[in-house]
Amino acid sequence: MGRILLYAVIAVAAFFVIGWLIGLVFGLLKWVLILGVIGLAVMGVMKLTRGKSKSPDWS
């Protein structure tokens, strides 16, 4: 009986750890995607505001 309860406690603890790890991975993925979208938006704005002149500005 004691061994069965020990296995049950280990299984429940394993599920808690797995859930925490999955939450951590998806949380990091969320922030990477948010920062990527912000970076793409900044690059797009920089391209739009740079202008269309073909001659280099050497001054």
C-alpha positions in Angstrom: 0.0 0.0 0.0 2.8 2.4 0.9 4.6 1.7 -2.4 1.4 2.5 -4.4 1.0 5.8 -2.6 4.7 6.6 -3.3 4.2 5.9 -7.0 1.1 8.1 -7.0 2.9 11.0 -5.3 5.8 10.7 -7.8 3.3 10.7 -10.7 1.5 13.8 -9.4 4.9 15.6 -8.8 6.0 14.6 -12.4 2.8 16.1 -13.8 3.4 19.4 -11.9 7.0 19.6 -13.2 6.0 18.8 -16.8 3.3 21.4 -16.6 5.7 24.0 -15.2 8.2 23.2 -18.0 5.6 23.4 -20.7 4.4 26.7 -19.3 7.9 28.1 -19.2 8.6 27.1 -22.8 5.4 28.6 -24.1 6.0 31.7 -22.1 9.4 32.2 -23.6 8.1 31.4 -27.1 5.4 34.1 -26.6 8.0 36.7 -25.7 10.3 35.8 -28.6 7.4 36.2 -31.0 6.4 39.5 -29.5 9.9 40.8 -29.7 10.2 39.5 -33.3 7.0 41.3 -34.3 8.3 44.5 -32.7 11.6 44.2 -34.5 9.9 43.6 -37.9 7.7 46.7 -37.3 10.7 48.8 -36.4 12.6 47.6 -39.5 9.5 48.4 -41.7 9.2 51.9 -40.3 12.9 52.5 -40.8 12.6 51.4 -44.5 9.6 53.6 -45.1 11.1 56.7 -43.4 14.6 56.4 -45.0 13.4 57.8 -48.3 13.7 56.8 -52.0 16.9 58.7 -53.0 19.3 56.5 -54.9 22.3 58.8 -54.6 24.4 58.1 -51.5 24.7 60.9 -49.0 28.4 61.4 -48.5 28.3 64.7 -46.5 
